[in-house]
Amino acid sequence: MKKVSPKRRLFLRAVAVFAVLSFVFGLTAVNLVRIQLIDSEQYKQQAEENQLHDTEISAERGIIYDTNGTVLAKSASVWKVYIRPSKIDNEDFKNDLCRKLSEITGVELEDIKEKADKNKYAYLVIKRQIEFEEKERIAEFLTQYYSYRVLEDNGDGALEETDKRIYYSSAVGIDPDVKRYYPYGTLASSVIGFTGTDDIGRLGVELKYDTVLTGTPGRIITAQNGKSDVMSQEFETVYDAVQGTSLVLTLDEVVQRYLEDALEQVYVDSKGVGAHGVVMDVNTGAILAMASMQNFDLNNPQHLTEEESAQLEEEYTDSAERSKARNNLLYSRWRNFIVSDTYEPGSVFKIVTAAAALEENAVPADMSFTCTGKIQVSDRTIKCHKRTGHGTQDLKHGLMNSCNPLFITVGQKLGKEKFFEYFEAFGFTEKTGVDLPAENMPVKGVNYHSLESMGIVELSSSSFGQSFQVTPIQMITAISAIANGGKLMTPYIVEKQLDENGNVISETQPVVRRQVISQQTAETVADMMEAVVTSGTGKNAYVAGYRVAGKTGTSQKLGKTGEYVASFGCFAPADDPEIAVLILVDEPVGQINGGQICTPVAAQVVEKTLEYMGVERQYTDKEIELLDTNAPNLVGSSVNDAKAMLKGEGFEVKVVGNGETVLNQMPAYNQAMPRNGIIVLYTEKDAERLTVTVPDLQQMTVSQANKYALSAGLNIKISGNALNTGELISYDQSIEPGTEAEYGKTITVYFKSNVDVGDYAD
């Protein structure tokens, strides 16, 4: 074997070293290329994460206003507490920290421990939306420390115990947050909706317009050292959050309150499973009020009463089943019935049948039909609610009497093709397009009969509003179409969108979907509907001075034997319509007819709303005769002159004191009071006001209530159809029985008729 020379060996070694170095250098170069060019963004991000502390500043959602600028929903600054698990390396400190943090925040100890154990994380939120007082308690806690003792070398090689401290602020912090507030609590709850703890809309307008209301979050970016400790503010950059777009709703807080107050009373009185209502501007489709009972507090939407919680505990022993039942209960309460549910419209739908028949000249308005109390349709007998029959009547009186046989005949003359054509035209086979979430659309073959499946029986039952379902928002839109001259409008809830400075970004314009019927047909049906209220089944919706046009309904619920939906739809003033109102009571107990329980509710809402809107009353001569009067101004008059004038006009007089001049009076000047009421005259400056105990004036006729009130020293104002006083019975009063009231005070007593207001046939 040839011997390698030292020089050659040295050369080979040099080559080997060079090859190794070249390989290492090449590998390093490749890695540098990969790091700097291929994976540069990844490493850049990791470097920034190590060098920068980035905190998000939650943006406030846009404000939600009513149509007059009243705040219905607003965000406010609160705080959130977070934990930094990566800064916790002492197990005893961790346990102590978690325990104390749980005591202060109310968060479950196990939940905090679970997050504290995630030592790879530098920021985990423990609790959001903390109010000021709780934030102050946490801030005080963060000034404190955990102390412990360790053995350390004293420098001489010996170990001795040393005190150590770990400040809680090293592992816990507080950041800005936002929370949604609803100043009116339960008002319009299912319409406005609410947000979750993540500030995302969960229901209603808050959900439908979530992306619009949501603002742009801000950031606080601060440098941190190698130990991940935040450095001073000179290394801090702040990007301010931008508030979301604000919304102005068509809802009017005052009208909404009128509707909810009336619904709450009928919900209690009827013992139904729900009471629902909506008020709409007939000319634009704007929703002025919308409500369902029972409602819920938007500031605490998860709340259940003690009774409800106890009932769940009693009925469900399994916690999972109980939790599911609890959620179902909450979801049913949150659900907006007007938009998301279907119901059987009953006889309210007869106005659609009448409008279609008149528009197509299928029957004349003066048609003659004799109702015997029933009608034969194919192999079945369909009854009228009046078993003895209504006798001979025209279309107008058929609507006033809510006669089923007449409308079955009208539907048959119209024919199924034309009936279905108008069923579609009035919008009952499509969504209305209202800007609220979860709008339901009746399903062909499930909620209503398709044209193909509609036989003579289905046509007949549909003609008087049975055997199919619609949504309440569809029904009031159809009612409004009759009120406004035949135009089917798109209902809407948001009127305007505003930027953070209050400038208008966009404004909703009314949309006419189509002309359903002619102006003439609409006016004819409106005239018939007004007669329903003055003299027909809707007489309890009568309001003196405001011509109300409406139709009652009472329907058997599909698939639920013995359960009903009572309803009443109307608009006013009949000669120049402004608003439409639809009232429904689901599964009432006792009185079940819409003409009994829904009409008085609608009357209250119509009267208060039109008064609030400044619509002037137009009284007929008959109404003027029946009107209450206003108390004259007697202050300053001599007692003798005042007594003579009052007695001459039919008033009763009571004088308190021995003076010769009237110094005060009850009722006060210009207050409403009956024409034969009582007036108290006070003649001494410091005379003690007379009081009486308010009697129970319910379940009385008008004359009985008036007589009983006067004998107690009180006046009454009649609320009800004064054109039919002989059949009115009182059902409520403005001042509770048993309370004290001033002698001579006027009490409003609410009356209704139970005569010929039924419209349901078994």
C-alpha positions in Angstrom: 0.0 0.0 0.0 1.3 3.4 -1.1 2.2 5.6 1.9 0.5 9.0 2.0 2.9 11.8 2.4 2.5 14.3 5.3 1.8 17.0 2.8 -0.9 15.0 1.1 -2.4 14.1 4.4 -2.5 17.7 5.4 -4.2 18.6 2.2 -6.9 15.9 2.6 -7.5 17.1 6.1 -7.9 20.7 4.8 -10.3 19.5 2.2 -12.4 17.6 4.8 -12.5 20.6 7.1 -13.4 22.8 4.2 -16.2 20.4 3.2 -17.6 20.3 6.8 -17.4 24.1 7.1 -19.0 24.5 3.7 -21.8 22.1 4.6 -22.3 23.9 7.9 -22.1 27.3 6.2 -24.5 26.2 3.5 -26.9 24.8 6.0 -26.8 28.0 7.9 -27.3 30.0 4.7 -30.3 27.9 3.8 -31.8 28.4 7.3 -31.2 32.1 7.1 -32.9 32.2 3.7 -35.8 30.2 5.2 -36.0 32.4 8.3 -35.6 35.7 6.5 -37.6 35.0 3.4 -39.8 32.0 3.7 -40.8 32.0 7.4 -40.1 35.6 8.1 -43.7 36.6 8.9 -44.0 33.7 11.4 -40.8 34.7 13.3 -41.7 38.3 13.1 -45.0 37.6 14.7 -43.4 35.5 17.4 -40.9 38.3 18.1 -43.7 40.9 18.4 -45.6 38.6 20.7 -42.5 38.3 22.9 -41.7 42.0 22.8 -45.2 43.6 22.7 -48.2 43.4 25.0 -51.4 43.9 22.9 -54.7 44.7 24.8 -58.0 45.0 22.9 -60.2 48.0 23.8 -63.9 47.0 23.3 -65.9 49.3 21.1 -69.2 50.6 22.3 -72.2 49.5 20.3 -74.3 52.1 18.6 -77.2 53.6 20.6 -80.7 52.5 19.9 -83.3 55.3 20.1 -87.0 55.4 19.7 -88.5 57.7 17.1 -88.4 60.7 19.4 -84.7 60.2 20.4 -85.4 58.4 23.7 -82.6 56.0 24.5 -83.7 52.4 24.5 -80.3 50.7 24.5 -76.9 52.2 25.3 -73.4 50.9 26.0 -71.3 52.1 28.9 -67.7 51.6 30.1 -67.1 48.8 32.5 -64.1 46.5 33.1 -62.9 42.9 32.8 -60.5 41.1 35.0 -57.9 38.8 33.5 -55.3 36.3 34.7 -51.7 35.7 33.3 -51.0 32.0 33.9 -47.5 32.2 32.4 -46.5 34.5 35.3 -47.6 32.0 37.9 -44.8 29.5 38.9 -45.6 29.0 42.6 -48.3 26.4 43.3 -49.2 27.8 46.7 -49.5 31.3 45.3 -51.7 30.0 42.5 -54.1 28.3 45.0 -54.2 31.4 47.2 -54.8 33.7 44.2 -57.6 31.6 42.7 -59.4 31.3 46.0 -59.4 35.1 46.7 -60.2 36.0 43.2 -63.2 33.6 43.3 -64.4 35.3 46.6 -64.2 38.8 45.1 -65.7 38.1 41.6 -68.2 35.3 42.4 -66.7 33.2 39.6 -66.5 29.5 40.4 -63.2 28.5 42.0 -62.8 25.5 39.6 -63.3 27.7 36.6 -60.5 30.1 37.7 -58.1 27.2 38.6 -58.7 25.7 35.1 -57.5 28.9 33.5 -54.6 29.4 35.9 -53.3 26.0 35.1 -52.8 26.9 31.4 -49.3 28.2 32.0 -48.6 28.7 28.3 -51.1 31.5 28.1 -50.2 35.1 29.0 -53.8 36.5 29.0 -57.1 34.8 29.9 -60.3 36.7 30.9 -61.8 35.6 34.2 -64.9 37.9 34.2 -66.3 40.5 31.9 -68.6 43.5 32.4 -67.5 44.3 35.9 -69.2 47.3 37.5 -67.3 50.1 39.3 -67.7 48.8 42.9 -66.5 45.3 42.0 -63.6 46.8 40.0 -62.6 48.9 43.0 -62.5 45.8 45.2 -60.3 44.0 42.6 -58.0 47.1 42.3 -57.6 47.0 46.1 -56.8 43.3 46.0 -54.1 43.9 43.4 -52.2 46.2 45.8 -51.8 43.2 48.2 -49.3 40.4 48.0 -48.8 36.7 48.9 -45.9 36.1 51.4 -44.0 32.9 52.0 -40.6 31.8 53.4 -37.8 30.0 51.6 -34.4 28.7 52.5 -31.5 30.6 50.9 -27.7 30.6 51.2 -26.7 33.4 53.5 -23.3 33.7 51.7 -21.4 31.8 54.4 -22.5 28.4 53.0 -25.3 28.1 55.6 -29.1 28.1 54.8 -31.5 30.4 56.5 -35.2 31.3 56.0 -36.0 34.4 54.0 -39.3 36.3 53.5 -40.6 36.5 49.9 -43.5 38.4 48.4 -45.5 37.9 45.2 -47.8 40.7 44.3 -51.2 39.6 43.0 -50.8 42.3 40.3 -48.1 40.3 38.7 -50.6 37.7 37.7 -53.9 39.5 37.6 -55.0 42.7 35.8 -58.0 44.9 34.8 -58.8 46.1 31.3 -61.5 48.4 29.9 -64.7 46.7 28.7 -68.3 47.7 27.7 -71.7 46.6 28.9 -75.1 47.1 27.3 -77.8 48.9 29.3 -81.5 49.0 28.7 -83.0 52.0 30.6 -86.6 50.8 30.3 -86.0 47.2 31.4 -88.9 45.2 30.0 -90.1 47.7 27.4 -90.3 46.3 23.9 -88.1 43.5 25.1 -88.7 41.0 22.3 -88.3 43.7 19.7 -85.1 45.4 21.0 -83.4 42.2 22.0 -80.2 41.9 24.0 -76.5 41.1 23.7 -74.5 38.4 25.3 -71.4 38.9 27.6 -69.4 38.9 24.4 -71.4 42.0 23.3 -72.9 40.2 20.3 -76.6 40.6 19.6 -78.7 37.7 20.6 -82.3 38.8 19.8 -84.4 41.4 18.1 -82.9 44.5 16.6 -79.7 43.8 18.5 -79.3 40.6 16.4 -80.7 41.8 13.1 -78.5 44.8 13.0 -75.5 43.3 14.9 -72.9 44.1 12.3 -74.2 47.7 12.0 -74.3 48.3 15.7 -70.9 46.7 16.4 -68.1 49.2 16.5 -64.4 48.8 15.7 -62.3 47.7 18.7 -59.3 49.8 19.7 -55.9 48.5 21.0 -53.3 49.4 23.6 -49.9 48.1 22.4 -47.1 48.3 25.0 -43.5 47.0 25.0 -42.6 44.3 27.4 -39.2 43.1 28.7 -37.6 39.7 28.6 -39.6 38.7 31.7 -42.9 39.6 29.9 -43.4 42.6 32.3 -45.0 45.6 30.7 -42.7 48.6 30.3 -43.4 52.2 31.0 -46.0 54.3 29.1 -43.4 55.9 26.9 -43.4 52.6 25.0 -47.2 52.5 24.7 -49.3 53.2 21.6 -53.1 53.6 21.9 -55.6 53.1 19.0 -59.0 54.4 20.1 -62.1 52.2 19.6 -64.8 53.5 17.2 -68.4 53.4 18.3 -70.8 51.5 16.1 -73.6 53.0 14.1 -76.7 54.1 16.1 -80.3 53.3 15.1 -83.4 55.3 15.4 -86.4 53.0 15.5 -90.0 53.6 14.4 -91.1 52.5 17.9 -92.6 55.3 20.0 -91.8 54.7 23.7 -95.1 56.3 24.7 -97.3 54.2 22.3 -95.3 51.1 23.3 -96.2 51.8 26.9 -99.9 52.2 26.1 -99.8 48.9 24.3 -97.9 47.0 27.0 -100.1 48.3 29.8 -103.2 47.2 28.0 -101.8 43.8 27.1 -100.6 43.2 30.6 -104.1 43.7 32.0 -105.8 41.4 29.5 -103.0 38.8 30.0 -103.8 38.7 33.7 -107.6 38.8 33.3 -107.8 36.3 30.5 -105.5 33.8 32.2 -104.2 33.0 28.6 -100.8 31.7 27.7 -100.0 34.9 26.0 -101.2 38.3 24.9 -99.8 40.0 21.9 -100.2 43.3 20.0 -98.8 45.6 17.3 -99.5 49.2 16.2 -98.6 50.2 12.7 -98.6 53.4 10.7 -101.0 52.3 7.9 -99.5 54.8 5.3 -95.9 53.8 5.7 -95.7 50.4 7.3 -93.7 51.8 10.2 -94.2 49.8 13.4 -95.1 52.2 16.3 -95.4 49.5 19.0 -95.0 45.7 19.2 -95.3 43.6 22.3 -95.9 40.1 23.8 -96.8 39.2 27.3 -95.2 38.0 29.3 -92.1 40.1 28.6 -88.7 40.0 30.3 -86.0 42.4 31.6 -83.5 43.1 28.9 -80.9 43.8 31.6 -81.3 40.3 33.0 -82.8 38.2 30.3 -81.9 34.9 32.0 -83.9 35.6 35.1 -86.6 33.3 36.3 -89.0 33.9 39.2 -88.6 31.9 42.4 -91.9 30.2 41.5 -90.6 29.2 38.1 -87.3 27.9 39.4 -89.0 26.0 42.1 -91.4 24.4 39.6 -88.5 23.3 37.4 -86.8 21.8 40.5 -89.9 19.9 41.3 -90.7 18.6 37.8 -87.1 17.7 36.7 -84.8 15.7 38.9 -82.2 15.2 36.2 -80.1 18.3 35.9 -79.6 18.0 32.1 -83.4 17.8 31.6 -84.0 20.7 34.0 -81.4 22.8 32.1 -83.1 22.0 28.8 -86.5 22.9 30.2 -85.2 26.1 31.6 -83.8 27.1 28.2 -87.1 26.2 26.5 -88.9 28.4 29.0 -86.6 31.3 28.3 -86.7 30.9 24.5 -90.5 30.9 24.5 -90.4 34.1 26.5 -87.8 35.8 24.3 -89.7 34.7 21.1 -91.4 37.6 19.2 -94.8 36.1 18.6 -95.9 38.8 16.1 -93.1 38.0 13.7 -92.1 34.4 14.5 -95.3 32.5 15.1 -98.4 31.6 13.2 -102.0 31.6 14.4 -105.5 31.0 13.1 -106.9 34.4 12.2 -110.5 33.4 12.5 -113.2 36.0 11.5 -110.7 38.9 11.2 -109.8 37.3 7.9 -113.4 37.9 6.6 -112.3 41.4 5.6 -109.9 39.9 3.1 -112.7 37.6 1.7 -115.0 40.6 1.4 -112.4 42.8 -0.3 -111.6 40.1 -2.8 -115.2 39.4 -3.7 -116.0 43.1 -4.1 -112.9 43.7 -6.2 -113.8 40.8 -8.5 -117.6 41.7 -8.5 -118.3 38.2 -7.3 -121.0 39.5 -5.1 -122.6 43.0 -4.9 -122.4 44.9 -1.6 -126.2 44.7 -1.3 -126.3 41.0 -1.8 -129.2 39.2 0.0 -128.4 36.1 2.0 -130.6 34.3 4.5 -128.7 32.7 7.4 -130.5 29.9 9.1 -127.7 29.1 11.6 -125.9 26.5 9.5 -124.9 25.6 5.9 -124.2 22.3 4.2 -120.8 22.0 2.5 -120.3 18.7 0.8 -120.7 16.0 3.4 -120.5 18.3 6.5 -122.6 20.9 8.2 -120.9 24.1 9.2 -122.6 26.1 11.9 -123.0 29.9 12.5 -122.1 31.1 15.9 -125.8 32.3 16.2 -127.6 28.9 16.2 -131.0 30.5 15.3 -129.4 32.3 12.4 -129.1 35.9 11.5 -132.0 35.9 9.0 -131.8 37.9 5.7 -128.8 40.3 5.5 -126.5 42.0 3.0 -122.7 41.8 3.0 -122.2 44.7 5.4 -124.5 43.2 8.0 -123.0 39.8 7.4 -119.6 41.3 8.4 -121.2 43.1 11.4 -122.7 39.9 12.6 -119.6 37.8 11.6 -121.9 35.3 9.8 -120.0 32.2 8.8 -122.6 30.8 6.3 -122.7 34.1 4.5 -118.9 34.2 4.0 -118.8 30.6 3.0 -121.3 31.5 0.2 -119.1 34.6 -0.7 -116.0 32.4 -0.9 -117.7 29.8 -3.1 -119.0 32.6 -5.5 -115.4 34.0 -5.6 -114.0 30.5 -6.5 -110.8 28.9 -5.3 -108.6 30.4 -8.1 -109.6 33.9 -7.3 -109.6 33.3 -3.5 -106.1 32.0 -3.7 -105.0 34.8 -6.0 -106.0 37.4 -3.3 -104.6 35.2 -0.5 -101.3 35.6 -2.3 -101.8 39.2 -3.2 -102.4 40.2 0.4 -99.1 38.6 1.3 -100.1 35.4 3.2 -97.8 33.1 1.2 -94.6 35.2 1.7 -92.6 37.0 4.3 -93.5 40.6 4.8 -89.8 41.6 4.8 -89.9 43.3 8.2 -86.4 44.0 9.4 -86.6 41.8 12.5 -84.9 38.4 12.8 -86.6 35.0 12.6 -89.6 36.1 10.5 -91.8 33.0 10.0 -93.4 32.2 6.6 -96.4 30.0 6.5 -95.6 26.8 4.6 -97.8 25.6 1.7 -99.6 22.4 2.6 -98.7 22.8 6.3 -100.0 26.2 7.4 -102.3 26.9 4.5 -104.0 25.0 1.6 -102.3 25.1 -1.8 -104.5 25.9 -4.8 -104.1 22.3 -5.9 -105.3 20.8 -2.6 -108.1 23.3 -2.1 -111.5 21.6 -2.4 -114.9 23.0 -1.6 -114.5 22.2 2.1 -111.1 23.9 2.4 -112.3 26.9 0.4 -115.4 27.3 2.6 -113.4 27.1 5.9 -110.7 29.4 4.6 -113.3 32.0 3.6 -114.2 32.7 7.2 -110.6 32.4 8.6 -110.4 28.8 9.8 -108.2 25.7 8.8 -105.1 27.8 8.0 -102.5 30.0 9.8 -100.8 33.3 9.2 -98.4 35.4 11.1 -99.7 38.5 13.0 -97.3 40.7 11.1 -98.9 39.5 7.8 -102.4 40.1 9.2 -101.8 43.7 10.3 -100.1 44.4 7.0 -103.2 43.2 5.2 -105.4 45.3 7.5 -103.3 48.3 6.8 -103.7 47.7 3.0 -107.5 48.1 3.4 -107.0 51.2 5.5 -104.6 53.0 3.1 -106.5 52.5 -0.1 -105.3 49.0 -1.1 -101.5 49.3 -0.9 -99.6 46.4 0.7 -96.6 48.0 2.5 -93.4 46.5 3.7 -93.4 46.9 7.5 -90.2 48.2 9.1 -88.7 48.9 12.5 -85.6 51.0 11.8 -86.2 54.5 10.7 -82.6 55.9 10.5 -79.0 55.0 10.9 -76.7 57.6 12.6 -72.9 57.9 12.8 -71.1 58.6 16.1 -71.7 62.3 15.7 -75.4 61.9 15.2 -75.4 62.5 11.4 -77.9 60.6 9.3 -76.2 57.8 7.3 -79.3 56.3 5.8 -83.1 56.7 6.2 -85.7 54.0 5.5 -88.2 54.9 2.8 -91.7 53.4 2.8 -92.0 50.6 0.2 -95.3 49.7 -1.6 -95.1 46.0 -2.5 -98.1 46.1 -4.7 -101.7 47.5 -5.1 -103.9 44.7 -3.8 -107.4 46.2 -4.2 -108.7 49.5 -5.6 -109.3 52.6 -3.5 -113.0 52.2 -4.0 -113.1 48.6 -2.7 -110.9 49.6 0.3 -113.3 52.4 1.2 -116.3 50.1 0.9 -114.7 47.5 3.2 -113.6 50.2 5.6 -117.2 51.4 5.8 -118.4 47.9 6.7 -115.7 47.5 9.3 -116.8 50.8 10.9 -120.3 49.3 11.2 -118.8 46.3 13.0 -117.6 48.6 15.7 -120.6 50.9 16.0 -123.2 48.2 16.0 -121.7 44.7 15.4 -119.5 42.2 17.2 -116.7 44.9 17.6 -118.9 47.4 19.6 -116.5 47.2 22.6 -113.8 48.9 20.5 -115.9 52.0 20.0 -114.2 55.3 21.0 -116.3 58.5 21.0 -114.9 61.0 18.5 -112.6 58.6 16.8 -114.2 56.5 14.1 -112.8 53.0 14.5 -113.1 50.3 11.8 -112.4 46.8 12.8 -113.2 43.1 12.8 -113.3 40.6 15.6 -112.0 37.0 15.5 -112.2 33.8 17.6 -110.6 30.7 16.1 -110.2 27.1 17.1 -106.5 26.3 17.3 -105.4 23.6 14.9 -104.5 20.4 16.6 -105.6 21.7 20.1 -109.2 20.8 20.8 -110.9 23.2 23.1 -108.2 25.9 22.8 -108.8 29.2 21.0 -107.2 32.4 19.8 -109.2 35.6 20.4 -108.3 38.6 18.2 -109.3 42.0 17.0 -107.9 44.0 14.1 -108.8 47.6 13.5 -107.7 51.0 12.1 -108.6 54.6 13.0 -109.9 57.2 12.2 -111.9 55.2 9.7 -112.4 58.2 7.4 -108.7 59.2 7.4 -106.7 56.3 8.8 -103.5 56.9 10.7 -102.9 53.7 12.7 -103.8 50.0 12.6 -103.9 47.9 15.8 -104.0 44.1 16.1 -104.6 42.4 19.5 -104.4 38.7 20.1 -105.0 36.6 23.3 -103.7 33.0 23.0 -105.8 30.3 24.8 -108.0 32.6 27.0 -109.9 31.0 29.9 -113.6 31.8 30.4 -114.5 34.5 27.9 -112.9 33.4 24.6 -114.4 35.7 22.0 -112.3 38.5 20.5 -115.3 40.8 20.8 -115.3 40.3 24.5 -111.6 40.5 25.5 -109.6 42.0 22.7 -111.8 44.9 21.6 -111.6 46.8 24.9 -107.8 46.5 24.7 -107.7 47.9 21.2 -110.0 50.8 22.2 -107.7 51.9 25.0 -104.7 51.7 22.6 -106.5 53.6 19.8 -107.8 56.3 22.1 -104.6 57.0 23.9 -102.4 56.8 20.8 -104.6 59.2 18.7 -104.8 61.6 21.6 -101.0 61.5 21.9 -100.6 62.0 18.2 -102.8 65.1 18.4 -105.5 63.7 16.2 -108.6 65.9 16.8 -111.8 64.1 17.8 -114.8 64.5 15.4 -118.0 64.0 17.5 -121.4 63.1 16.0 -124.5 64.8 17.2 -125.4 61.7 19.1 -122.0 61.5 20.8 -122.2 65.2 21.8 -125.4 64.4 23.6 -123.8 61.6 25.6 -120.5 63.4 26.3 -119.3 64.2 29.8 -118.9 67.9 30.6 -116.1 69.9 32.1 -116.2 71.4 35.5 -116.9 75.2 35.4 -114.5 77.7 37.0 -116.1 78.6 40.4 -113.1 79.9 42.3 -113.7 83.5 43.3 -117.5 83.3 43.0 -119.8 83.7 45.9 -121.1 80.5 47.4 -124.7 81.5 46.8 -124.0 82.3 43.1 -122.0 79.1 42.6 -124.7 76.9 44.2 -127.4 78.6 42.1 -125.5 78.1 38.9 -124.6 74.5 39.6 -128.0 73.4 40.7 -129.5 75.1 37.7 -127.3 72.9 35.4 -128.2 69.7 37.3 -125.0 69.3 39.4 -125.0 68.2 43.0 -123.2 70.6 45.4 -121.4 70.1 48.7 -120.0 73.1 50.5 -117.1 72.7 53.0 -116.4 75.6 55.4 -118.3 78.7 56.6 -116.8 81.3 54.2 -118.8 83.2 51.7 -116.4 82.9 48.7 -115.3 79.8 46.8 -111.5 79.4 47.4 -111.1 75.9 45.8 -113.1 73.2 44.1 -113.1 69.5 43.2 -113.2 68.6 40.4 -110.9 71.4 39.4 -111.7 73.7 36.6 -112.0 72.0 33.1 -111.7 68.5 34.5 -114.0 65.9 32.8 -117.1 64.9 34.9 -120.6 63.6 34.3 -123.3 66.2 33.6 -125.2 65.2 36.8 -122.0 64.9 38.9 -121.1 66.3 42.2 -118.9 69.4 42.8 -117.3 70.2 46.2 -116.8 73.9 47.1 -114.2 74.8 49.7 -114.7 78.2 51.3 -111.9 78.3 53.9 -108.2 78.6 53.1 -106.9 75.8 55.4 -110.0 73.6 55.2 -109.2 69.9 55.3 -109.9 68.1 52.1 -112.7 65.5 52.3 -111.8 62.0 51.4 -113.9 58.9 50.7 -113.2 55.2 50.3 -113.5 54.2 46.7 -116.2 51.6 46.2 -116.0 48.6 43.9 -117.8 49.8 40.8 -117.3 46.6 38.7 -119.9 44.3 37.3 -122.5 47.1 37.2 -124.6 48.8 34.5 -123.8 52.4 33.7 -126.8 53.7 35.7 -125.9 51.5 38.7 -122.2 52.5 38.7 -123.1 56.2 38.3 -125.7 56.1 41.2 -123.3 54.1 43.5 -120.4 56.5 42.8 -122.5 59.6 43.5 -123.8 58.1 46.7 -120.1 57.7 47.8 -119.3 61.3 46.8 -117.5 60.4 43.5 -118.0 61.2 39.8 -117.5 58.6 37.1 -116.3 59.0 33.5 -117.7 56.3 31.2 -115.2 54.5 28.9 -117.1 52.2 26.5 -119.6 52.3 23.7 -122.0 55.0 25.0 -124.2 54.3 22.0 -125.2 51.0 23.6 -125.3 52.0 27.3 -128.2 49.7 28.0 -126.2 46.6 27.6 -122.9 47.7 29.1 -121.3 46.1 32.2 -118.3 47.6 34.0 -115.2 45.5 34.2 -112.5 47.8 35.5 -111.9 51.2 37.1 -109.0 53.7 37.2 -108.7 53.8 41.0 -108.6 50.5 42.9 -111.5 49.8 45.3 -110.7 50.3 48.9 -108.2 53.2 48.3 -108.8 56.7 49.6 -109.7 59.5 47.1 -110.8 63.1 47.4 -114.5 63.7 47.7 -115.8 64.7 44.2 -112.9 63.2 42.3 -113.7 61.7 38.9 -113.0 58.0 38.4 -112.9 56.4 34.9 -115.0 53.2 34.8 -114.5 50.9 31.9 -117.6 49.2 30.4 -118.1 46.6 27.7 -121.0 44.7 26.2 -121.4 40.9 26.2 -124.5 41.1 23.9 -124.0 39.9 20.3 -120.2 40.2 20.4 -119.5 36.5 19.9 -118.2 35.2 16.6 -117.2 31.6 17.2 -119.2 28.4 16.3 -118.4 25.1 17.9 
